[in-house]
Amino acid sequence: MQTRVFGRTGLRLSLLGFGCGAVGGLMVRGDPADQERTVARALAAGVNYFDTAVQYGDGESEKNLGRVLRSLKPADVVVGTKVRLRPHDEARIADAIAQSLDGSLKRLQRDRVDIFHLHNSVTATGGGPALSVKQVLDEVVPAFETLRRQGKTRFLGLTAVGETAALQRVIDSGAFDSAQVVYNMLNPSAGEALPANDPAQDYGRLLDHTTAAGTGVIAIRVLAGGALSGSAERHPIASPPPEPIGSAKTYQTDVDHARRLMPLVTEGFAGSLTEAATRFAISHAAVGTILVGMATPQQFEDALAAVEKGPLPRAALVRLAALRRPA
């Protein structure tokens, strides 16, 4: 498994990370034997980054990952989890963050996590589930730094969703070591300019900002919640179709847009749309690792095979850009 340097952290992360989220559902609703078998296979293949969150199955993902890692006892794995503050936590942000991490550590059966990510969206003024830039920099970051000093986390991270200008300001501050960035074939705007009238959110070449700040990048929504399979069919343990993040307004529209990219398969650039999407995500040098949701052990094998084929060739990226232009 190829590894890449992860920003300024000194970590080398496997190009394919292991997503433990609720969209695929393996580590939330999967069979325990399948969970352990798939994690063991990932470790044998060289995967060293495992990503979870308390929100994934209300702690079930953390519990299952903790159980499996305790059983397998791998050396040198990198584990990341997240905190999502609720509106009523705004008066006690530091306490809420500390309590959330303590709960995560208990479920994970670990003394610390390697990366602790803020899971809220970030906007200029906050409100509702979002946090403002000021709240993030003046309250969240100091709370995270306290937990780092206590040895409960090594690195500070955020999930880079919300308003583009707000995300750029937070990343440019240099406060975060890791950023989870939406980057996929339906919305590559974190890495390149969007065509005119594109329906996706313009992330304003956010990867340029992470590079300048020395922030490691975890590419998320690589398959757009499953839409980049080109099929609306869901596995029985997968979540219902998720709300799009940064792409179209509906999941079905994302599926329709994905189907327009099928010439990448029919013209021989990739064996499937999911393979193309996975290889696209590793094509940007700023990406340190990618997360691909999975419902089955076979879906992990498919992601692994795609990553082992390497980034999409230049000709495929040129063809993709042409396919994404409005007719």
C-alpha positions as CSV (number, residue, x, y, z in Angstrom):
1,M,0.0,0.0,0.0
2,Q,1.4,3.4,-1.0
3,T,1.6,5.9,1.8
4,R,1.8,9.7,1.6
5,V,3.1,12.3,4.1
6,F,0.2,13.8,5.9
7,G,0.7,17.5,6.0
8,R,3.0,18.8,8.8
9,T,2.1,15.9,11.2
10,G,5.0,13.7,10.3
11,L,2.5,10.8,9.8
12,R,2.6,8.7,6.7
13,L,-0.9,7.5,6.0
14,S,-2.0,4.7,3.7
15,L,-3.5,6.1,0.5
16,L,-6.7,4.1,1.2
17,G,-8.1,4.8,4.6
18,F,-10.8,2.7,6.4
19,G,-14.1,4.6,6.7
20,C,-16.2,3.4,9.5
21,G,-19.2,5.6,8.7
22,A,-22.9,4.9,8.7
23,V,-23.5,5.4,4.9
24,G,-21.9,2.1,4.0
25,G,-22.7,0.7,7.4
26,L,-20.3,-2.2,7.7
27,M,-18.9,-1.0,11.1
28,V,-22.3,0.2,12.3
29,R,-24.8,-2.5,11.3
30,G,-22.5,-5.2,9.8
31,D,-21.9,-8.7,11.1
32,P,-19.2,-8.7,13.8
33,A,-17.3,-11.5,12.0
34,D,-17.4,-9.5,8.7
35,Q,-16.2,-6.4,10.6
36,E,-13.2,-8.2,12.1
37,R,-12.3,-10.0,8.9
38,T,-12.4,-6.8,6.8
39,V,-10.3,-4.8,9.3
40,A,-7.8,-7.7,9.4
41,R,-7.7,-7.7,5.6
42,A,-7.2,-4.0,5.5
43,L,-4.3,-4.2,8.0
44,A,-2.7,-7.0,6.0
45,A,-3.0,-4.8,2.9
46,G,-1.2,-1.9,4.6
47,V,-4.1,0.3,5.5
48,N,-3.2,2.2,8.6
49,Y,-5.8,5.0,9.0
50,F,-9.2,4.2,10.6
51,D,-11.8,6.9,10.7
52,T,-14.9,6.9,12.9
53,A,-17.2,9.3,14.8
54,V,-19.7,9.2,17.7
55,Q,-22.5,10.1,15.3
56,Y,-22.0,6.9,13.3
57,G,-24.7,4.7,14.8
58,D,-24.8,6.7,18.0
59,G,-21.4,5.3,19.1
60,E,-21.8,1.8,17.6
61,S,-19.0,2.4,15.0
62,E,-16.6,3.5,17.8
63,K,-17.6,0.4,19.9
64,N,-17.1,-2.0,17.0
65,L,-13.8,-0.5,15.9
66,G,-12.6,-0.5,19.4
67,R,-13.5,-4.2,19.9
68,V,-11.9,-5.3,16.6
69,L,-8.7,-3.4,17.1
70,R,-8.4,-4.7,20.7
71,S,-8.8,-8.2,19.3
72,L,-6.3,-7.8,16.5
73,K,-3.8,-5.7,18.4
74,P,-2.2,-4.0,15.3
75,A,0.9,-1.9,15.8
76,D,1.1,1.7,14.6
77,V,-2.5,2.3,13.4
78,V,-3.8,5.8,13.2
79,V,-7.3,6.4,14.6
80,G,-9.4,9.4,14.1
81,T,-12.8,10.3,15.6
82,K,-15.0,13.4,15.8
83,V,-17.1,15.6,17.9
84,R,-20.3,17.3,16.8
85,L,-21.5,20.1,19.0
86,R,-25.3,20.7,19.4
87,P,-26.9,24.1,19.5
88,H,-27.4,23.8,23.3
89,D,-23.7,23.2,23.7
90,E,-22.7,26.7,22.7
91,A,-22.6,28.0,26.2
92,R,-20.3,25.1,27.3
93,I,-18.2,24.3,24.2
94,A,-15.0,23.3,26.0
95,D,-16.8,21.0,28.4
96,A,-19.0,19.4,25.7
97,I,-15.9,18.7,23.6
98,A,-14.0,17.1,26.5
99,Q,-17.0,15.0,27.5
100,S,-17.5,13.8,23.9
101,L,-13.9,12.8,23.5
102,D,-13.9,11.0,26.9
103,G,-17.0,9.0,25.7
104,S,-15.2,8.2,22.4
105,L,-12.1,7.0,24.1
106,K,-14.2,4.7,26.3
107,R,-16.0,3.2,23.4
108,L,-12.8,2.8,21.4
109,Q,-11.0,1.3,24.4
110,R,-8.0,3.7,23.8
111,D,-6.2,6.2,26.0
112,R,-6.0,8.7,23.1
113,V,-6.9,9.2,19.4
114,D,-4.4,10.3,16.9
115,I,-6.7,12.9,15.2
116,F,-9.7,14.5,16.7
117,H,-12.0,16.3,14.2
118,L,-14.6,18.9,14.6
119,H,-17.7,17.5,12.8
120,N,-19.8,20.7,12.6
121,S,-20.2,22.7,9.5
122,V,-18.5,26.1,9.6
123,T,-20.1,29.4,8.4
124,A,-19.3,33.1,8.8
125,T,-21.9,33.7,11.6
126,G,-22.9,30.2,12.8
127,G,-26.4,29.4,13.9
128,G,-28.2,26.1,14.2
129,P,-25.9,23.1,13.8
130,A,-23.2,25.3,12.3
131,L,-20.4,27.1,14.2
132,S,-19.0,30.5,13.3
133,V,-15.4,31.1,12.4
134,K,-15.0,33.0,15.6
135,Q,-16.4,30.1,17.7
136,V,-14.1,27.7,16.0
137,L,-10.9,29.7,16.4
138,D,-11.7,31.3,19.8
139,E,-13.4,28.4,21.6
140,V,-13.0,25.0,19.7
141,V,-9.3,25.3,19.0
142,P,-8.3,26.2,22.6
143,A,-10.5,23.3,23.9
144,F,-8.8,20.9,21.4
145,E,-5.4,22.2,22.4
146,T,-6.2,21.4,26.1
147,L,-7.0,17.9,25.1
148,R,-3.7,17.6,23.2
149,R,-1.8,18.8,26.2
150,Q,-3.6,16.2,28.3
151,G,-2.4,13.5,25.9
152,K,-5.9,12.6,24.7
153,T,-5.3,13.5,21.0
154,R,-2.2,14.1,18.9
155,F,-3.5,16.2,16.2
156,L,-6.4,18.7,15.6
157,G,-8.8,18.3,12.7
158,L,-12.0,19.5,11.1
159,T,-14.5,18.3,8.6
160,A,-14.3,21.0,6.0
161,V,-18.0,21.5,5.2
162,G,-20.0,24.7,5.4
163,E,-19.4,28.1,3.6
164,T,-16.3,28.2,1.4
165,A,-15.0,31.5,2.6
166,A,-15.4,30.5,6.2
167,L,-13.5,27.2,5.6
168,Q,-10.7,29.0,3.9
169,R,-10.3,31.4,6.8
170,V,-10.2,28.5,9.3
171,I,-7.7,26.5,7.3
172,D,-5.6,29.6,6.6
173,S,-5.3,30.2,10.4
174,G,-3.0,27.1,10.6
175,A,-4.8,25.9,13.7
176,F,-5.7,22.5,12.3
177,D,-3.4,19.6,11.4
178,S,-6.0,17.7,9.4
179,A,-9.0,18.6,7.2
180,Q,-11.6,16.2,5.8
181,V,-12.3,17.7,2.3
182,V,-15.2,16.9,-0.1
183,Y,-13.5,15.9,-3.3
184,N,-15.0,13.7,-6.0
185,M,-15.8,13.5,-9.7
186,L,-19.1,15.3,-9.2
187,N,-17.5,18.2,-7.3
188,P,-13.7,18.6,-7.8
189,S,-13.8,22.3,-6.9
190,A,-11.5,21.8,-3.9
191,G,-8.8,21.1,-6.5
192,E,-9.9,22.9,-9.7
193,A,-12.2,25.5,-11.1
194,L,-15.8,24.4,-11.8
195,P,-17.5,24.9,-15.2
196,A,-19.9,27.8,-15.5
197,N,-23.4,27.2,-14.1
198,D,-22.2,24.0,-12.3
199,P,-24.7,23.1,-9.6
200,A,-22.1,22.0,-7.1
201,Q,-20.8,24.2,-4.3
202,D,-17.6,25.9,-5.3
203,Y,-15.0,25.0,-2.6
204,G,-12.6,27.6,-4.1
205,R,-9.5,25.3,-4.6
206,L,-9.5,24.6,-0.9
207,L,-6.6,22.1,-1.4
208,D,-4.4,25.1,-2.3
209,H,-5.2,26.5,1.2
210,T,-4.5,23.2,3.0
211,T,-1.2,22.9,1.1
212,A,-0.1,26.4,2.1
213,A,-1.1,25.8,5.7
214,G,0.6,22.4,5.9
215,T,-2.7,20.7,6.7
216,G,-3.1,17.1,5.9
217,V,-6.1,16.2,3.7
218,I,-8.5,13.3,4.1
219,A,-10.7,13.2,1.0
220,I,-14.3,12.4,1.9
221,R,-17.5,11.8,-0.1
222,V,-15.3,10.1,-2.7
223,L,-18.3,8.2,-4.0
224,A,-20.8,11.0,-3.2
225,G,-22.5,8.8,-0.7
226,G,-22.8,6.0,-3.2
227,A,-24.2,8.1,-6.1
228,L,-21.0,7.6,-8.0
229,S,-21.9,4.0,-8.5
230,G,-24.3,5.3,-11.0
231,S,-27.1,3.3,-9.4
232,A,-29.8,4.2,-6.9
233,E,-29.7,0.7,-5.4
234,R,-28.6,0.4,-1.8
235,H,-27.2,-2.5,0.1
236,P,-29.5,-3.7,2.9
237,I,-27.2,-2.6,5.7
238,A,-26.3,0.8,4.0
239,S,-28.0,3.9,5.1
240,P,-30.9,5.4,3.1
241,P,-29.7,7.7,0.3
242,P,-27.8,10.5,2.2
243,E,-28.2,14.2,1.7
244,P,-25.7,15.4,-0.9
245,I,-22.8,17.4,0.4
246,G,-21.6,20.1,-1.9
247,S,-23.0,18.6,-5.1
248,A,-26.6,18.5,-6.4
249,K,-29.7,19.3,-4.3
250,T,-30.9,15.7,-4.3
251,Y,-29.3,12.3,-4.2
252,Q,-31.1,11.2,-7.4
253,T,-29.7,14.2,-9.2
254,D,-26.2,13.1,-8.1
255,V,-26.9,9.6,-9.5
256,D,-28.2,11.1,-12.8
257,H,-25.0,13.3,-13.0
258,A,-22.9,10.2,-12.3
259,R,-24.4,8.3,-15.2
260,R,-23.2,11.0,-17.5
261,L,-19.7,10.0,-16.6
262,M,-20.1,6.4,-17.9
263,P,-17.9,7.0,-21.0
264,L,-15.0,6.7,-18.5
265,V,-15.9,3.1,-18.3
266,T,-17.2,2.4,-21.8
267,E,-14.0,4.0,-23.3
268,G,-11.8,1.9,-21.2
269,F,-10.4,4.3,-18.6
270,A,-11.7,2.3,-15.7
271,G,-13.6,-0.9,-15.0
272,S,-16.5,0.8,-13.2
273,L,-17.6,4.2,-12.1
274,T,-16.7,3.4,-8.5
275,E,-13.2,2.5,-9.6
276,A,-12.9,5.7,-11.6
277,A,-14.2,7.7,-8.7
278,T,-11.7,6.1,-6.3
279,R,-8.8,6.6,-8.6
280,F,-9.8,10.2,-9.3
281,A,-9.7,11.0,-5.6
282,I,-6.1,9.9,-5.3
283,S,-5.1,11.8,-8.4
284,H,-4.5,15.1,-6.5
285,A,-1.1,15.3,-4.8
286,A,-2.5,17.2,-1.8
287,V,-4.7,14.3,-0.8
288,G,-3.1,12.3,2.0
289,T,-5.7,9.5,2.3
290,I,-9.2,8.8,1.1
291,L,-12.2,7.3,2.8
292,V,-14.6,5.0,0.9
293,G,-17.7,3.8,2.6
294,M,-18.4,0.1,2.5
295,A,-21.2,-2.2,3.4
296,T,-19.5,-5.5,2.6
297,P,-16.0,-7.0,2.7
298,Q,-16.1,-7.2,-1.1
299,Q,-16.6,-3.4,-1.3
300,F,-13.4,-3.0,0.6
301,E,-11.7,-5.3,-1.9
302,D,-13.0,-3.2,-4.8
303,A,-11.7,0.0,-3.2
304,L,-8.3,-1.6,-2.5
305,A,-8.0,-2.9,-6.1
306,A,-8.9,0.5,-7.5
307,V,-6.2,2.3,-5.3
308,E,-3.6,-0.3,-6.3
309,K,-4.2,0.6,-10.0
310,G,-3.1,4.2,-9.1
311,P,-4.4,7.6,-10.1
312,L,-6.4,8.1,-13.2
313,P,-4.2,8.9,-16.2
314,R,-4.1,12.4,-17.6
315,A,-6.2,11.4,-20.6
316,A,-9.0,10.2,-18.3
317,L,-8.9,13.5,-16.3
318,V,-9.2,15.4,-19.5
319,R,-12.1,13.3,-20.7
320,L,-13.8,13.7,-17.3
321,A,-13.5,17.5,-17.5
322,A,-15.2,17.4,-20.9
323,L,-18.0,15.1,-19.6
324,R,-18.7,17.5,-16.7
325,R,-19.2,20.5,-18.9
326,P,-22.9,21.4,-19.4
327,A,-24.2,20.2,-22.8
